[in-house]
Amino acid sequence: MKGDIRNKVLVIEDDPGISNFLKATLSAAGYVPILASQGNIALSIISSQCPDCILLDLGLPDMDGMEIIDRIRTWTQTPVVVISARSTEEDKANTLDRGADDYITKPFGAIELLARIRTAIRHTLTMAENSQVGITGTYQVDDLVIDYRKMRVYLKGEDVHLTPNEFRIVALLGKHAGRVMTYKAMLRELWGPSASMDNKILRVHMASIRRKIEQDPAEPRYIITEVGVGYRLRDDDST
């Protein structure tokens, strides 16, 4: 699927080889790439050119990419997809909790990259156009349907009989389909800011959910675990 030519993607990357690869990949997919190799330059571009998506390397020469996320999240919700060699679970979770929309570890492929960009842009546009989208209709991926009006989840047309808490978990993931939701973010959204940050309760509920919706809970098809980070509900572009 081609990107909309109106979609400008800012690439914040100081490695010329990776930057050129991203530029070629984005151009071939119909996006308009804008390149920046330093954080201060990138911040100026974000405020003046209003890109539709930002691809951000964390290891920049003049500042840490985390600082860019912190600064722009005070005034814009432009989607940020982090592309980094930092691969620890702590790095991923911290980046997502700070406001990034997604995280890709180097090395990566063009197909995965473009899918993550489409998901990030689509989610931001949907939320901007209708903040109630997650509770006014249905979400479907393959044979799984989340019906927000009836508060039911169906698999191949059959009610899977989730408990109220199980439905809340699946419904939350459905609102952010294709994106990783960290354990911390889910606990905060589901049980409030004073909730315990122990993710054991999520793991227990998820085990039950998967027994109900997955053909093989050990090899989940719909709700994917990002080990040590959180969960991602599949959408049409994600695997």
Secondary structure per residue as TSV (DSSP state, phi and psi in degrees):
chain	resnum	aa	ss	phi	psi
A	1	M	-	360.0	128.4
A	2	K	-	-75.9	146.3
A	3	G	-	-76.1	150.6
A	4	D	-	-67.5	130.8
A	5	I	T	-62.5	-18.8
A	6	R	T	-75.6	-16.9
A	7	N	-	-78.9	110.7
A	8	K	E	-92.6	132.7
A	9	V	E	-118.9	118.9
A	10	L	E	-87.2	123.3
A	11	V	E	-102.4	113.8
A	12	I	E	-106.7	97.4
A	13	E	-	-154.8	130.0
A	14	D	-	-97.4	-6.1
A	15	D	-	-87.0	113.7
A	16	P	H	-58.8	-37.0
A	17	G	H	-63.5	-47.5
A	18	I	H	-67.9	-41.1
A	19	S	H	-59.2	-44.2
A	20	N	H	-67.7	-37.4
A	21	F	H	-62.3	-45.0
A	22	L	H	-64.7	-40.3
A	23	K	H	-60.6	-46.4
A	24	A	H	-65.5	-41.9
A	25	T	H	-63.4	-45.4
A	26	L	H	-66.7	-43.5
A	27	S	H	-61.7	-42.4
A	28	A	H	-64.7	-28.2
A	29	A	T	-89.8	0.5
A	30	G	T	96.6	5.6
A	31	Y	-	-89.2	165.4
A	32	V	E	-106.4	103.4
A	33	P	E	-79.7	140.1
A	34	I	E	-124.6	129.5
A	35	L	E	-107.1	139.9
A	36	A	E	-144.6	133.9
A	37	S	S	-104.6	-3.7
A	38	Q	S	-134.3	151.7
A	39	G	H	-65.0	-43.2
A	40	N	H	-64.3	-39.0
A	41	I	H	-65.0	-42.1
A	42	A	H	-61.3	-42.6
A	43	L	H	-61.5	-38.0
A	44	S	H	-65.8	-41.1
A	45	I	H	-65.9	-41.2
A	46	I	H	-60.2	-42.7
A	47	S	H	-75.0	-29.5
A	48	S	H	-95.1	-32.6
A	49	Q	H	-109.6	-8.4
A	50	C	-	46.9	65.8
A	51	P	-	-63.8	158.4
A	52	D	S	-85.6	-19.5
A	53	C	E	-157.1	150.3
A	54	I	E	-123.4	127.7
A	55	L	E	-101.9	119.2
A	56	L	E	-123.1	122.0
A	57	D	-	-86.9	136.5
A	58	L	S	-78.1	-28.9
A	59	G	B	-93.1	75.2
A	60	L	-	-94.3	156.7
A	61	P	S	-69.3	-28.1
A	62	D	S	-107.4	-13.8
A	63	M	S	-166.0	159.2
A	64	D	B	-76.5	141.1
A	65	G	H	-58.7	-27.3
A	66	M	H	-58.2	-36.6
A	67	E	H	-64.9	-37.1
A	68	I	H	-62.3	-45.6
A	69	I	H	-59.0	-48.1
A	70	D	H	-58.0	-42.4
A	71	R	H	-73.7	-42.9
A	72	I	H	-75.8	-25.0
A	73	R	T	-70.9	-7.1
A	74	T	T	-80.6	-13.0
A	75	W	T	-144.9	-4.5
A	76	T	-	-148.9	148.9
A	77	Q	-	-107.1	21.5
A	78	T	-	-50.6	127.8
A	79	P	-	-62.2	138.7
A	80	V	E	-121.4	120.6
A	81	V	E	-108.7	112.5
A	82	V	E	-80.1	134.0
A	83	I	E	-121.5	111.5
A	84	S	E	-146.7	153.8
A	85	A	S	-81.9	-12.6
A	86	R	-	-72.0	119.7
A	87	S	-	-121.4	7.8
A	88	T	-	-73.7	153.5
A	89	E	H	-60.1	-37.8
A	90	E	H	-63.2	-42.6
A	91	D	H	-61.2	-46.0
A	92	K	H	-63.0	-50.0
A	93	A	H	-62.7	-43.0
A	94	N	H	-63.4	-41.4
A	95	T	H	-64.5	-44.5
A	96	L	H	-67.3	-39.9
A	97	D	H	-67.8	-25.7
A	98	R	H	-78.4	-12.5
A	99	G	T	128.2	-0.4
A	100	A	-	-70.0	151.4
A	101	D	S	-89.5	-27.5
A	102	D	E	-159.9	168.8
A	103	Y	E	-144.5	122.8
A	104	I	E	-119.2	131.0
A	105	T	E	-92.0	133.9
A	106	K	S	-71.1	143.1
A	107	P	S	-77.7	161.5
A	108	F	-	-144.9	165.7
A	109	G	-	-106.2	159.7
A	110	A	H	-64.0	-38.8
A	111	I	H	-62.8	-46.2
A	112	E	H	-62.8	-44.2
A	113	L	H	-58.4	-50.0
A	114	L	H	-64.6	-35.9
A	115	A	H	-63.7	-42.5
A	116	R	H	-66.6	-37.7
A	117	I	H	-64.4	-46.3
A	118	R	H	-59.2	-43.9
A	119	T	H	-63.1	-45.1
A	120	A	H	-63.4	-44.6
A	121	I	H	-67.9	-44.5
A	122	R	H	-61.0	-44.2
A	123	H	H	-64.5	-41.9
A	124	T	H	-64.8	-43.1
A	125	L	H	-65.2	-41.3
A	126	T	H	-62.8	-45.8
A	127	M	H	-67.0	-33.2
A	128	A	H	-71.3	-37.5
A	129	E	H	-79.5	-31.6
A	130	N	-	-155.6	94.8
A	131	S	T	-67.8	-11.7
A	132	Q	T	-98.6	10.1
A	133	V	H	-55.8	-35.0
A	134	G	H	-71.8	-14.8
A	135	I	H	-123.1	12.6
A	136	T	H	-116.1	-1.2
A	137	G	S	-154.2	-137.0
A	138	T	E	-130.8	158.2
A	139	Y	E	-125.6	134.4
A	140	Q	E	-134.0	137.8
A	141	V	E	-137.6	119.3
A	142	D	T	53.1	-123.8
A	143	D	T	-92.6	4.3
A	144	L	E	-98.9	127.3
A	145	V	E	-127.1	127.8
A	146	I	E	-102.7	117.3
A	147	D	E	-102.7	106.2
A	148	Y	T	-74.7	-27.3
A	149	R	T	-70.6	-45.9
A	150	K	T	-86.3	-10.9
A	151	M	T	57.3	49.2
A	152	R	E	-134.5	153.9
A	153	V	E	-120.5	132.1
A	154	Y	E	-118.6	141.7
A	155	L	E	-124.0	118.2
A	156	K	T	53.9	38.3
A	157	G	T	84.9	-4.5
A	158	E	E	-107.2	134.7
A	159	D	E	-63.9	127.4
A	160	V	-	-89.8	-2.0
A	161	H	-	58.2	60.2
A	162	L	-	-76.3	150.3
A	163	T	-	-72.8	165.3
A	164	P	H	-55.0	-43.1
A	165	N	H	-68.4	-37.6
A	166	E	H	-63.8	-41.0
A	167	F	H	-63.4	-42.5
A	168	R	H	-59.0	-38.8
A	169	I	H	-66.1	-48.8
A	170	V	H	-65.6	-39.5
A	171	A	H	-63.3	-40.1
A	172	L	H	-63.9	-45.5
A	173	L	H	-62.9	-34.3
A	174	G	H	-64.5	-35.0
A	175	K	H	-66.8	-24.0
A	176	H	T	-118.8	31.0
A	177	A	T	-52.9	135.8
A	178	G	T	90.3	-12.4
A	179	R	S	-113.2	149.2
A	180	V	E	-76.5	130.4
A	181	M	E	-107.6	122.4
A	182	T	E	-71.5	158.7
A	183	Y	H	-56.3	-44.5
A	184	K	H	-60.6	-45.7
A	185	A	H	-64.4	-40.4
A	186	M	H	-66.5	-45.2
A	187	L	H	-60.9	-40.5
A	188	R	H	-66.2	-43.2
A	189	E	H	-68.6	-39.0
A	190	L	H	-83.8	-37.7
A	191	W	H	-125.0	8.1
A	192	G	-	91.9	164.2
A	193	P	T	-66.0	-19.8
A	194	S	T	-92.2	2.6
A	195	A	S	-67.3	151.6
A	196	S	-	-62.4	141.0
A	197	M	-	-89.1	12.4
A	198	D	-	-75.2	118.1
A	199	N	T	-84.0	10.8
A	200	K	H	-59.0	-39.3
A	201	I	H	-62.7	-36.5
A	202	L	H	-66.9	-42.2
A	203	R	H	-63.6	-39.6
A	204	V	H	-64.4	-47.9
A	205	H	H	-63.5	-40.4
A	206	M	H	-65.3	-37.5
A	207	A	H	-60.3	-41.2
A	208	S	H	-68.4	-42.8
A	209	I	H	-58.9	-44.9
A	210	R	H	-67.1	-33.1
A	211	R	H	-62.9	-25.4
A	212	K	H	-92.4	-29.2
A	213	I	H	-114.6	-15.4
A	214	E	-	-103.0	136.6
A	215	Q	S	-64.1	-39.9
A	216	D	S	-130.7	98.2
A	217	P	T	-56.4	-26.2
A	218	A	T	-74.5	-20.5
A	219	E	S	-127.8	71.8
A	220	P	-	-63.1	140.3
A	221	R	S	-99.8	-30.7
A	222	Y	S	-102.4	-51.8
A	223	I	E	-106.6	112.7
A	224	I	E	-97.4	135.0
A	225	T	E	-88.0	125.9
A	226	E	E	-95.0	98.8
A	227	V	T	-52.1	127.1
A	228	G	T	76.5	-0.5
A	229	V	T	-119.8	-56.5
A	230	G	E	169.3	-150.9
A	231	Y	E	-129.5	154.1
A	232	R	E	-135.2	125.9
A	233	L	E	-87.1	130.4
A	234	R	-	-58.8	144.9
A	235	D	-	-123.4	-171.5
A	236	D	T	-64.3	-22.8
A	237	D	T	-101.0	-14.0
A	238	S	-	-104.4	159.3
A	239	T	-	-129.9	360.0
